[in-house]
Amino acid sequence: MSDIETAVSQHYGNLDLLERILDRLKQMGIAPDAVTPDDLAPVDELHVGGRAATEYAVAKLAPGQQDHVLDVGCGIGGAARYIAANLGCRVTGIDLTPDFIAVARALTDMTGLQQKASFTVASALDMPFEAGAFDAAITLHVAMNIPDRAGLYAEVARVLKPGGAFCVYDVMRKGDGEIPYPMPWAETAVTSHLTTPDETRALLEGAGFEVKLTEDRTDFAKEFFRRSFAAMQGGPKPLGPHLIMGATAKEKLMNISNAISDGLLAPVIMIARRRA
């Protein structure tokens, strides 16, 4: 594992995360044997827009029921469980952080989706899969931590079948100016590696993809944060991103919200297909 990958893994590492999630579920009156993917959505969908953004991105990806989908940087498995539960696809998730993978497996067992969704600790730059192993791939707010963006997209292209669809949903650089830190994906600029939509498109094309869709989701993000901050009045909900982001969760969310409102950053979705 490279120094950057080690730093990223440590940023997200959280040894008692499962216990805290289970404790919050208990407070909400939800038993471990009755947990559903929807119950977990407030904590396992950390990208801008949460579950609504996952639904939108997956609809754009449009995998078939028989497809095997790769979730690159799966975190604790929210998107993978959503795809498995709602589309019936087989999903494999990878993530650098062992703590996340352990929690992803445990929560997937609780929701009864272990036959459809599996998880492994792996680097997105060196995946333990054969060429052409997957029909489709998705990555949600992951590439901002990866300096070797060309290597990332080349590796995704390698494990996708020709014609396979790839959904990228990432925070991208939109305007000039200093980015405020900490951010949800990085405490400092050292582990933050942002690209513009044009740069991302060029990198995808260089890796063998044809970009079919590029969509700036700024307006969606502004409304999402408006509603999120309104809901936080009086304190955080039992389940939420604060369980993973820690004590600086509110500062991180305020920073990204302000950066989007100020035109510095934008959540952007791209749909690409691997060329034959």
C-alpha positions in Angstrom: 0.0 0.0 0.0 1.4 3.4 -0.9 1.9 6.3 1.6 -1.2 8.0 0.1 -3.3 4.9 0.3 -2.2 4.3 3.9 -3.1 7.9 4.8 -6.5 7.6 3.2 -7.2 4.3 5.0 -6.3 5.8 8.3 -8.5 8.9 7.6 -11.5 6.6 7.3 -10.5 3.9 9.8 -13.0 3.4 12.7 -12.6 0.4 14.9 -15.8 0.6 16.9 -18.1 1.8 14.0 -20.2 -1.3 13.9 -20.9 -1.2 17.6 -21.9 2.4 17.4 -24.2 1.8 14.5 -25.9 -1.1 16.4 -26.3 1.1 19.4 -28.0 3.8 17.4 -30.3 1.2 15.8 -31.2 -0.1 19.2 -32.0 3.5 20.3 -34.3 3.7 17.3 -36.1 0.4 18.2 -34.6 -1.6 15.4 -33.3 -5.0 16.2 -30.2 -6.4 14.4 -32.3 -9.2 12.8 -34.8 -6.7 11.5 -32.5 -4.2 9.8 -33.2 -3.1 6.2 -31.0 -1.3 3.7 -33.3 1.7 4.0 -32.7 1.8 7.8 -29.0 2.2 7.2 -29.2 4.8 4.4 -28.5 7.8 6.8 -25.1 6.4 7.7 -23.9 4.3 4.8 -24.5 6.8 1.9 -21.8 9.4 2.6 -21.7 11.1 -0.8 -23.4 14.4 -1.5 -27.1 13.7 -1.8 -27.1 10.4 0.1 -29.6 7.8 -0.9 -31.3 10.1 -3.4 -27.9 10.5 -5.2 -27.4 6.7 -5.2 -30.8 6.1 -6.7 -30.1 8.7 -9.4 -26.6 7.4 -10.2 -27.7 3.8 -10.4 -30.7 4.7 -12.6 -28.2 6.4 -15.0 -25.9 3.3 -14.9 -28.9 1.1 -15.5 -27.4 -2.3 -14.8 -29.4 -5.4 -15.8 -30.6 -7.9 -13.2 -28.1 -10.5 -14.4 -25.1 -8.1 -14.4 -22.2 -8.3 -12.0 -21.5 -4.8 -10.7 -18.3 -3.5 -9.2 -18.5 -0.8 -6.5 -15.1 0.9 -6.4 -14.5 2.5 -2.9 -17.6 0.9 -1.4 -17.2 2.2 2.1 -19.5 0.3 4.4 -21.6 -1.0 1.5 -24.6 1.3 1.2 -24.7 1.6 -2.6 -23.8 -2.1 -3.1 -26.7 -3.1 -0.8 -29.1 -0.7 -2.6 -28.2 -2.2 -6.0 -28.5 -5.8 -4.7 -31.8 -5.2 -2.9 -33.5 -3.1 -5.6 -32.1 -4.4 -8.9 -31.2 -8.0 -7.9 -27.7 -7.6 -9.3 -24.7 -9.4 -7.9 -22.4 -6.7 -6.5 -18.7 -6.8 -5.4 -17.4 -3.9 -3.4 -13.8 -3.0 -2.7 -12.3 -0.5 -0.3 -8.9 0.3 1.1 -10.1 0.5 4.7 -10.3 -2.8 6.5 -12.7 -1.4 9.1 -15.1 -0.4 6.4 -15.1 -3.8 4.8 -15.7 -5.6 8.1 -18.7 -3.3 8.8 -20.0 -3.7 5.2 -19.9 -7.5 5.6 -21.6 -7.4 9.0 -24.4 -5.1 7.8 -24.9 -7.1 4.7 -25.4 -10.3 6.7 -27.9 -8.5 8.9 -29.9 -7.4 5.9 -29.8 -10.9 4.4 -28.1 -9.7 1.2 -24.8 -11.7 1.6 -25.7 -13.9 -1.4 -25.9 -10.9 -3.6 -23.3 -8.5 -2.2 -19.7 -9.3 -1.2 -16.8 -7.1 -0.1 -13.0 -7.2 -0.1 -10.1 -5.1 1.0 -8.3 -3.9 -2.1 -6.7 -1.0 -3.9 -8.6 0.5 -6.8 -5.2 0.8 -8.6 -4.6 -3.0 -8.3 -7.8 -5.0 -8.1 -7.7 -8.7 -7.5 -10.0 -9.5 -10.4 -9.5 -11.0 -13.9 -9.8 -8.8 -17.0 -13.4 -8.4 -18.1 -14.9 -9.7 -14.8 -17.7 -7.1 -14.5 -20.6 -5.9 -16.6 -20.7 -2.5 -15.0 -19.0 -0.4 -12.4 -19.8 2.6 -10.1 -17.7 4.8 -7.9 -19.2 7.4 -5.6 -17.0 10.2 -4.1 -13.8 8.1 -4.2 -11.4 9.5 -6.9 -10.9 12.7 -4.9 -8.4 10.7 -2.7 -6.5 9.2 -5.7 -3.6 11.1 -7.3 -3.1 8.5 -10.0 -6.4 9.1 -11.7 -5.2 7.7 -15.0 -4.2 4.5 -13.2 -7.6 4.3 -11.5 -9.6 4.6 -14.7 -7.3 2.2 -16.6 -7.8 -0.4 -13.9 -11.6 0.0 -14.0 -11.4 -0.4 -17.8 -9.3 -3.6 -17.4 -11.9 -5.4 -15.2 -14.9 -4.2 -17.2 -16.2 -6.1 -20.2 -16.1 -4.3 -23.6 -19.1 -2.1 -23.7 -19.5 -2.1 -19.9 -20.9 1.0 -18.3 -19.0 3.0 -15.7 -20.7 5.6 -13.4 -18.5 8.2 -11.9 -20.0 10.5 -9.2 -17.4 12.7 -7.7 -16.8 16.1 -6.3 -14.8 18.1 -9.0 -13.0 21.4 -9.1 -15.3 24.0 -10.7 -13.8 27.4 -10.0 -10.6 29.1 -8.8 -10.0 29.8 -5.2 -8.7 28.1 -2.0 -10.5 25.0 -1.0 -11.4 25.0 2.7 -10.4 21.9 4.8 -11.2 19.6 6.4 -13.5 18.0 3.8 -15.4 14.8 4.2 -12.8 13.0 2.2 -9.7 14.7 3.5 -8.4 16.5 6.6 -6.0 18.6 4.5 -5.0 19.1 0.9 -2.3 16.4 1.2 -4.8 13.6 0.5 -7.2 15.6 -1.7 -6.7 15.3 -5.4 -9.4 17.2 -7.3 -9.9 17.4 -11.1 -12.2 19.4 -13.3 -14.9 17.8 -15.4 -12.9 18.4 -18.5 -9.8 16.8 -17.0 -11.9 13.9 -15.8 -13.4 13.4 -19.2 -9.9 13.4 -20.8 -8.6 10.9 -18.3 -11.6 8.6 -18.9 -11.1 8.8 -22.6 -7.4 8.1 -22.3 -8.2 5.0 -20.3 -10.4 3.6 -23.1 -13.8 5.0 -22.2 -16.3 6.9 -24.2 -18.1 9.5 -22.0 -21.8 9.5 -22.8 -23.1 11.9 -20.1 -21.7 14.7 -17.9 -24.1 16.4 -15.5 -23.3 19.1 -12.9 -25.5 18.4 -9.8 -24.8 21.7 -8.1 -28.5 22.7 -7.7 -29.3 19.2 -6.3 -26.5 19.6 -3.8 -27.5 23.0 -2.6 -31.0 21.8 -1.9 -29.7 18.6 -0.2 -27.5 20.6 2.2 -30.3 23.1 2.9 -32.6 20.3 4.0 -29.8 18.5 5.8 -28.8 21.5 7.9 -32.4 22.3 8.7 -32.8 18.7 9.9 -29.8 19.1 12.2 -31.4 21.8 14.3 -31.5 20.5 17.8 -28.6 18.1 17.2 -27.7 15.2 14.9 -30.0 12.3 14.3 -29.0 8.9 15.8 -27.8 7.6 12.5 -25.9 10.0 10.2 -22.5 10.8 8.7 -21.2 12.1 12.0 -20.7 8.5 13.1 -18.0 8.1 10.4 -16.7 11.7 10.0 -16.2 12.1 13.8 -16.0 15.3 15.8 -15.4 17.5 12.8 -18.4 16.3 10.9 -20.3 19.5 11.0 -17.3 21.5 9.9 -16.6 19.2 7.0 -20.2 19.4 5.8 -20.3 23.2 6.2 -17.0 23.4 4.2 -18.2 21.3 1.3 -21.6 23.1 1.3 -20.0 26.5 1.2 -17.5 25.4 -1.5 -20.3 24.2 -3.7 -22.4 27.4 -3.1 -19.3 29.5 -3.8 -18.7 27.8 -7.2 -15.4 26.2 -6.2 -16.6 22.6 -6.3 -19.4 20.7 -7.9 -20.7 17.1 -7.5 -20.6 15.8 -11.1 -22.0 12.6 -12.5 -20.5 11.0 -15.6 -21.6 7.9 -17.5 -19.0 6.2 -19.7 -18.7 3.0 -21.6 -15.6 0.9 -22.1 -14.7 0.8 -25.8 -14.5 -2.6 -27.4 
